[in-house]
Amino acid sequence: MDFDWNNPPFNLNRSLNIQAIEESFEDPFAVRLLPDSPRFSVQARYFNLGMTNDGTGIFSVYRTNGKQVKIIYARPFEQEEQFFYQRKLNQTLAS
């Protein structure tokens, strides 16, 4: 997956860096969602919930043209997202 990191529209810091965000997309159990809100669908924005190699959950909003991913926003999981990710992971592993 190729990422466009030119002028990210959010602040990167030690707890949330480029490598961690990319790792969250490489998570084989990442949950990718297409929002059903007209506000997001017009601009073709998607959500990704994935884990880094060290177990940090990252929620990202992104756009893609099928070849390149542009991260619009990223932050660590909130409690509800952690629960949702874990539930989806458990469902997948139980299948």
N, C-alpha and C positions, 0 to 999 in steps of 0.2 A: 504494500500500500504506500503510495506516494503522498506526502503531506506538503501543503503550502504554508510555510511559516513566515511569509513576508507580512510584517506589521500586524501581529496578532492583536485583536481588539480587547484584550484583557491582560492583566498583569501576571507574569510568571514569577515564581519565587522558589525558594529551596524546597518547599513541601509540594509544589506543583510545577514541574518543569516539563520541557518538551519530551524528554525520554519517557517520563512517567505517563504522559498522555498517549504517546504512541504505543507503549506497552498495554494500556487499557484497551486499545483497538485490536491488539494481537491476542487478547484473551480468547481462548476457544469457546468459552461460555458467555462471552459478552452478549448483552441484550441490546439489539438495535431496534428502534421504534420510529415509525412515521407518525407524527402527530396528526390528530384528526381535526385540529383547529384550522379554520380557513386562514387565519393570520399567518401560520407557519407553512401551510401547504402551498400557498401562492409563491413563496420564496424558496420552496423545496428544502426545508431544514429538517434534519433528522436528529434523534437523540441516541447516544451510546452510553450504556452502563457497563463498565468493565473493570477488572482488577489488574493491578500492576504485579510485577514479579514478587514484590515484598508484601503483597496483600492489601494495598491501599485501593479502595474503591474510588473511581473517578466517573463523574457525570459530565458528559460533553454534549454540546449542541454543535452540529456541523453541517456543511454543504458539500456536495460532491458532484462532479461532472462524469463520474464513472471511472475516471483515471486518477484524479487528484482530490484529496480531502482538504478542506479549509475549515479549521476549528474556529468557531465563532465565540464560544464560551466554554470554560471548563472549571470544575471545582471538585473537591472531595465529596464523597457520598454524604447525604444526610441520613438520618436513622431510617426513614421510610424507604429510601432507595436501597439501603443495605438489606432491609427486610425483603423487598421485591426481588432484588438480585438473588438472594439466598433461596427464596421460594422457587424461582425459575431454575436455578441450579439443581435443587433437589428434585424437581419434576423431571428434568433432563436425565439425571443420573438414575432415577427410578424406572425410566422407560426401557 
